[in-house]
Amino acid sequence: MVGGSNLPRIQIQSSLTKIHVEAGKPFTQNGTVQVSTRGEAQVLPSALVLVMDCSGSMEGRPMQLLNNAIDSVANRLRDRDTLSIVAFGSEAEVIVQEYSKDRLFKEGVPQLEDMGSTNYKAAFEATLSMLQKSQTTRRLDGPSIHTVAKTVLFMSDGRPDYGRAYEKKALEFPRLGYSFHTMGMGDNVSEKSLLSMAEMAGGLYRHAKNESELQEQLNGVLSFSQDLVYSVPELEFDVFPGTSLSDIKLVVPARMLQENASVGHHSIKLPDLASDSILELSFEVSVSNPGDIGQQQDLVEWQMSGANPDTTRVWWVSKQDAITSQIDPRPSTVTLIYEAFDHLKDGRTRQAKEVTKKLEKMGAAGNTLAMSGATALTHTIKSGKSVGKLFESVTTKTVKKDGSIG
């Protein structure tokens, strides 16, 4: 296992629309924070958990897809990877627990069959109980928690039989250090609960109707989990007196991380980091106790294990100097990109198109990030993807280091 000392070098870089502000005048403006991996980093071993719906509604093609998924994942495991499988219907059963590739093929790749009704509660309880007792979970603490890529993929047609779908149980997985994602299986999928669980846990929703789509989606999950260099990153920050933050958001996939942050210490969990990747956050900062001309004021200090701290600060200047000082277009651009993707996520296509037009105009004026954002949004809108499929191909690599969106 990779030691905690082998964590990749992380860079944190914050920016504000204007760092030279008018003295004696309170202000509110947009800001961004970039979290990126730097230099060579060792790819982490992967602990993958498949939670598979074997209820009667999954009979036929969906069940065949589940069994094909097990075969596909088994063949893609690397030497240091492990696979666990929880099958559920009326009850849930741990079929495979932390098997290596060699052990899996030695003992035989399991094949699933009908297990009755659809009991999400049993599935969650069995999976969480297994993870709480697993070697992978128990042996990781402190910096070492970041050294195994731990992923849960919940595969179902989205039709639980027992009342509410127990979506809130999905929140328990990130607390154990596991990313949590969902995948709809087959043609007749009810996306609502699967979308809700994925978004609640900070994961992604995917959909596989047939064999080719299944392979495509599994390749995406596996390629990303097997390219991770930093698991369950946590961004900590201190808000200094006279300052408050609001609307702290992950830009892609669009997600609210924290609505308000007053003076004091805070922390937020981020998506796993792949090699050579960057996460972009946007926020709004307000300062209520303005300084005098010539003073410098620290607003927020950002910290993360494996990174040097970064401080967001301003300089108080005269009104004329504030008017003529340079404007950084990145914070406002990033905020618009988030706004457009958030519209699309909630099915507001018209509003997303309006924001895209604004970005296109900014791009025509020389803003390369705005043009990249507009291009990505236009492609997403034209592809006609449903709400459930919007972020199928989006990973933390989406915002690249050159400022473009891939």
VOGU-3710 file (C-alpha; in Angstrom, 3 decimals, decimal comma):
1> mvggsnlpri> 0,000/0,000/0,000  1,168/3,523/-0,720  2,368/5,326/2,370  0,961/8,640/3,499  4,317/10,284/2,733  3,832/9,370/-0,950  0,818/11,608/-1,413  1,121/13,752/-4,551  2,159/17,355/-4,304  -0,971/19,509/-4,255
11> qiqssltkih> -1,206/23,142/-5,290  -3,930/25,469/-4,044  -4,422/28,763/-5,851  -7,161/31,276/-5,124  -8,144/34,381/-7,076  -10,548/37,304/-6,823  -12,126/39,458/-9,502  -10,231/42,434/-8,030  -7,461/42,341/-5,442  -7,110/46,147/-5,307
21> veagkpftqn> -10,283/47,537/-3,717  -11,442/50,951/-2,627  -10,359/51,802/0,917  -13,092/52,410/3,498  -15,778/50,733/1,381  -17,264/47,280/2,135  -17,509/44,990/-0,880  -18,804/41,683/-2,215  -17,178/39,934/-5,174  -16,565/36,556/-6,806
31> gtvqvstrge> -13,576/34,312/-6,229  -12,235/30,922/-7,270  -10,030/28,231/-5,763  -8,103/25,711/-7,849  -6,881/22,453/-6,316  -4,494/20,533/-8,564  -1,979/17,703/-8,498  1,609/18,579/-9,402  4,527/16,489/-10,589  4,840/12,709/-10,610
41> aqvlpsalvl> 2,442/10,788/-8,384  1,925/7,078/-7,791  -1,446/5,763/-8,956  -3,427/4,309/-6,057  -4,677/0,742/-5,668  -8,447/0,540/-6,123  -10,996/-0,979/-3,728  -14,134/-1,310/-5,852  -17,524/-2,303/-4,411  -20,403/-3,314/-6,703
51> vmdcsgsmeg> -23,878/-3,179/-5,100  -26,139/-5,045/-7,531  -29,940/-5,138/-7,723  -31,035/-8,763/-8,317  -34,764/-8,206/-7,822  -37,480/-9,596/-10,073  -37,735/-6,349/-12,039  -34,131/-6,918/-13,154  -34,901/-10,256/-14,812  -33,872/-10,726/-18,421
61> rpmqllnnai> -31,618/-8,179/-20,104  -30,795/-6,106/-16,965  -29,668/-9,237/-15,064  -27,539/-10,284/-18,004  -25,938/-6,826/-17,967  -25,131/-7,226/-14,256  -23,370/-10,536/-14,849  -21,527/-9,084/-17,820  -20,470/-6,204/-15,580  -18,890/-8,577/-13,062
71> dsvanrlrdr> -16,942/-10,352/-15,821  -15,777/-7,041/-17,279  -14,633/-5,630/-13,935  -12,891/-8,876/-12,960  -10,830/-8,811/-16,135  -9,824/-5,184/-15,578  -8,552/-5,575/-12,001  -4,856/-4,889/-11,431  -2,583/-6,764/-9,017  -3,187/-4,412/-6,079
81> dtlsivafgs> -6,914/-3,885/-6,696  -9,728/-5,588/-4,798  -13,374/-6,258/-5,652  -16,352/-6,669/-3,330  -19,886/-7,560/-4,479  -23,140/-7,117/-2,568  -26,230/-8,615/-4,246  -29,694/-7,682/-3,033  -33,358/-8,424/-3,586  -35,712/-9,043/-0,657
91> eaevivqeys> -32,528/-9,397/1,426  -28,896/-8,512/0,793  -25,874/-10,786/0,710  -22,131/-10,106/0,567  -21,046/-12,458/-2,221  -17,410/-11,386/-2,581  -15,404/-9,351/-0,073  -12,087/-7,745/-0,999  -11,057/-10,391/-3,512  -7,929/-9,924/-5,566
101> kdrlfkegvp> -8,040/-10,764/-9,269  -6,165/-14,020/-8,677  -8,512/-15,128/-5,906  -11,578/-14,161/-7,900  -10,621/-16,330/-10,871  -9,359/-19,121/-8,645  -12,666/-19,395/-6,766  -14,818/-18,563/-9,779  -16,499/-15,338/-10,899  -20,004/-15,346/-9,349
111> qledmgstny> -23,149/-15,227/-11,473  -26,240/-13,475/-10,150  -29,868/-14,622/-10,223  -33,307/-13,423/-9,085  -33,449/-12,596/-5,349  -37,073/-11,389/-5,050  -38,234/-7,837/-4,365  -36,144/-4,635/-4,249  -34,972/-3,770/-0,730  -32,635/-0,747/-0,859
121> kaafeatlsm> -32,546/-0,605/2,952  -31,097/-4,116/3,170  -28,596/-3,287/0,412  -27,317/-0,202/2,214  -27,140/-1,868/5,607  -25,253/-4,915/4,314  -22,794/-2,800/2,318  -22,101/-0,322/5,123  -21,673/-3,132/7,651  -19,177/-4,841/5,344
131> lqksqttrrl> -17,212/-1,643/4,760  -17,062/-0,760/8,456  -15,447/-4,151/9,134  -13,274/-4,349/6,026  -9,495/-4,313/6,140  -9,393/-1,445/3,656  -11,532/0,793/5,875  -10,016/-0,172/9,229  -6,368/0,141/8,284  -6,655/3,634/6,861
141> dgpsihtvak> -6,475/6,662/9,114  -4,707/10,013/9,136  -2,909/10,758/5,842  -3,167/7,088/4,802  -6,924/7,500/4,234  -5,975/9,201/0,968  -3,883/6,262/-0,330  -6,523/3,790/-1,589  -9,114/4,700/-4,236  -12,336/3,484/-2,621
151> tvlfmsdgrp> -15,379/3,410/-4,915  -18,940/2,112/-4,501  -21,071/1,626/-7,636  -24,795/1,023/-6,959  -26,427/-0,704/-9,972  -30,231/-0,906/-10,231  -33,302/-0,084/-12,310  -34,208/2,489/-9,633  -37,436/0,832/-8,448  -37,317/0,080/-4,699
161> dygrayekka> -40,323/-1,826/-3,339  -40,160/-0,822/0,312  -41,529/2,694/0,683  -38,945/5,425/0,457  -35,653/4,631/-1,232  -33,422/5,397/1,794  -31,421/7,861/-0,289  -29,893/9,477/2,814  -27,971/6,287/3,537  -25,759/7,278/0,597
171> lefprlgysf> -24,247/9,995/2,809  -22,588/7,319/4,958  -20,207/6,197/2,205  -18,169/9,441/1,907  -17,865/9,438/5,709  -16,109/6,070/5,423  -13,834/7,425/2,694  -15,686/5,877/-0,275  -16,921/7,738/-3,324  -20,474/6,671/-4,224
181> htmgmgdnvs> -21,923/6,481/-7,739  -25,064/4,971/-9,269  -25,849/3,299/-12,588  -29,261/2,671/-14,129  -29,486/-0,733/-15,819  -31,660/-1,548/-18,854  -34,305/0,373/-20,811  -36,960/0,758/-18,115  -35,083/2,775/-15,482  -36,620/5,082/-12,880
191> eksllsmaem> -33,845/7,649/-12,515  -35,193/9,722/-9,633  -33,810/7,764/-6,662  -30,547/6,904/-8,439  -29,933/10,553/-9,314  -30,819/11,683/-5,817  -28,459/9,221/-4,139  -25,539/10,040/-6,431  -25,932/13,790/-6,048  -26,423/13,557/-2,285
201> agglyrhakn> -23,162/11,609/-1,912  -21,269/13,846/-4,335  -21,019/11,135/-7,003  -22,095/10,658/-10,602  -25,061/8,906/-12,210  -24,605/6,753/-15,300  -27,018/4,749/-17,461  -26,410/1,557/-19,445  -29,213/0,315/-21,706  -27,221/-2,347/-23,525
211> eselqeqlng> -23,895/-4,169/-23,616  -21,986/-1,471/-25,503  -23,193/1,277/-23,143  -22,377/-0,921/-20,151  -18,806/-1,392/-21,340  -18,484/2,323/-22,041  -19,751/3,319/-18,595  -17,745/0,669/-16,737  -14,629/1,698/-18,618  -15,256/5,243/-17,451
221> vlsfsqdlvy> -15,661/4,185/-13,816  -12,665/1,857/-13,856  -10,361/4,126/-15,835  -11,025/6,974/-13,454  -10,770/4,910/-10,237  -7,541/3,330/-11,496  -6,045/6,730/-12,343  -6,567/8,287/-8,910  -3,608/9,641/-6,970  -5,432/11,234/-4,016
231> svpelefdvf> -8,553/9,741/-2,417  -11,195/11,660/-0,418  -9,395/15,035/-0,407  -10,574/17,494/2,218  -10,144/21,229/1,741  -9,874/23,176/4,993  -10,141/26,937/5,244  -10,073/29,702/7,856  -12,274/32,758/7,372  -10,744/35,819/9,043
241> pgtslsdikl> -12,625/38,496/11,054  -14,732/40,894/9,017  -15,060/38,373/6,189  -17,789/35,924/5,205  -18,079/33,438/2,342  -21,183/32,177/0,579  -22,137/29,907/-2,327  -19,028/27,715/-2,248  -19,539/25,484/-5,288  -17,778/22,822/-7,290
251> vvparmlqen> -17,962/23,992/-10,887  -18,014/20,664/-12,791  -20,008/18,636/-12,022  -22,105/21,509/-10,691  -22,564/21,000/-6,974  -23,144/23,249/-3,956  -20,516/22,431/-1,305  -21,362/24,942/1,423  -23,897/27,778/1,387  -22,331/30,011/4,047
261> asvghhsikl> -19,062/30,178/5,984  -18,655/32,734/8,768  -15,502/33,602/10,716  -13,688/30,474/11,881  -12,413/27,109/10,653  -14,274/25,039/8,046  -13,709/21,957/5,908  -15,355/20,517/2,804  -14,924/17,147/1,113  -13,901/17,187/-2,555
271> pdlasdsile> -14,089/14,562/-5,325  -11,130/12,206/-5,698  -8,172/13,583/-7,636  -6,811/11,819/-10,714  -3,300/12,320/-12,006  -2,666/15,665/-13,697  -6,117/16,960/-12,763  -7,599/20,098/-11,281  -10,734/20,909/-9,317  -12,220/24,375/-9,622
281> lsfevsvsnp> -14,395/25,944/-6,932  -16,221/29,242/-7,026  -17,349/31,357/-4,092  -18,624/34,793/-3,121  -16,719/36,804/-0,509  -17,988/39,789/1,472  -15,901/42,143/3,623  -17,674/44,285/6,194  -14,711/46,052/7,872  -12,818/47,886/5,100
291> gdigqqqdlv> -9,233/49,013/5,684  -7,363/52,234/5,010  -5,301/53,131/1,959  -2,071/51,149/1,844  -3,268/48,340/4,088  -3,294/44,661/3,122  -6,031/42,387/4,482  -6,102/38,585/4,593  -9,590/37,213/3,961  -9,318/33,409/3,779
301> ewqmsganpd> -6,524/30,856/4,194  -6,951/27,562/2,304  -5,185/24,372/3,429  -4,990/20,716/2,438  -2,782/17,759/3,311  0,109/17,681/0,848  -0,189/21,371/-0,088  1,262/24,705/0,959  -1,462/27,023/2,325  -2,801/29,757/0,050
311> ttrvwwvskq> -4,221/33,049/1,291  -6,904/35,097/-0,429  -6,178/38,754/0,289  -6,857/42,284/-0,922  -5,021/45,601/-0,913  -6,897/48,783/0,024  -6,256/51,633/-2,428  -7,744/54,964/-3,480  -10,979/55,077/-5,431  -9,164/56,031/-8,625
321> daitsqidpr> -6,623/53,223/-8,264  -9,450/50,742/-7,574  -11,258/51,825/-10,749  -8,170/51,472/-12,935  -6,811/48,292/-11,314  -6,711/45,066/-13,285  -9,747/42,779/-13,312  -9,306/38,997/-13,287  -12,083/37,560/-15,500  -11,685/33,996/-14,186
331> pstvtliyea> -13,989/34,197/-11,109  -16,938/35,640/-13,033  -16,366/33,211/-15,921  -16,239/30,198/-13,635  -19,410/31,373/-11,880  -21,234/31,556/-15,214  -20,049/28,085/-16,249  -21,346/26,680/-12,961  -24,659/28,492/-13,464  -25,128/26,992/-16,929
341> fdhlkdgrtr> -24,299/23,427/-15,867  -26,598/23,809/-12,864  -29,421/24,868/-15,210  -28,811/21,799/-17,362  -28,698/19,482/-14,372  -32,170/20,691/-13,361  -33,532/20,543/-16,913  -33,583/24,301/-17,549  -32,235/24,161/-21,115  -33,439/27,611/-22,178
351> qakevtkkle> -31,654/29,321/-19,292  -28,512/27,280/-19,984  -28,538/28,454/-23,606  -28,818/32,087/-22,488  -25,767/31,737/-20,231  -23,903/29,933/-23,018  -24,470/32,928/-25,306  -22,933/35,210/-22,672  -19,907/32,945/-22,487  -19,588/32,918/-26,282
361> kmgaagntla> -19,478/36,733/-26,323  -16,821/36,725/-23,603  -14,876/34,128/-25,589  -15,064/36,245/-28,745  -13,481/39,055/-26,728  -10,478/36,874/-25,925  -11,549/34,959/-22,797  -10,331/31,413/-23,611  -11,920/29,842/-20,526  -15,300/31,319/-21,479
371> msgataltht> -14,977/29,955/-25,010  -14,022/26,499/-23,728  -16,988/26,564/-21,365  -19,358/27,646/-24,127  -18,073/24,875/-26,407  -18,564/22,202/-23,733  -22,039/23,481/-22,928  -23,084/23,669/-26,586  -21,940/20,071/-27,110  -23,884/18,923/-24,038
381> iksgksvgkl> -27,052/20,739/-25,111  -26,885/19,459/-28,706  -26,242/15,884/-27,571  -29,718/15,871/-26,030  -28,619/13,959/-22,946  -31,230/13,532/-20,239  -30,756/14,942/-16,767  -29,577/11,534/-15,665  -26,913/11,319/-18,342  -25,610/14,867/-18,180
391> fesvttktvk> -22,456/14,122/-16,210  -21,762/10,586/-17,442  -18,451/11,601/-18,983  -17,547/14,398/-16,574  -14,668/13,775/-14,161  -12,354/15,981/-12,169  -10,224/16,219/-15,316  -12,876/18,409/-16,940  -11,184/21,719/-16,105  -7,648/21,353/-17,402
401> kdgsig> -4,530/23,169/-16,297  -4,436/25,378/-19,382  -7,844/26,732/-18,374  -9,736/24,807/-21,047  -12,532/22,334/-20,520  -12,045/18,863/-21,960
//
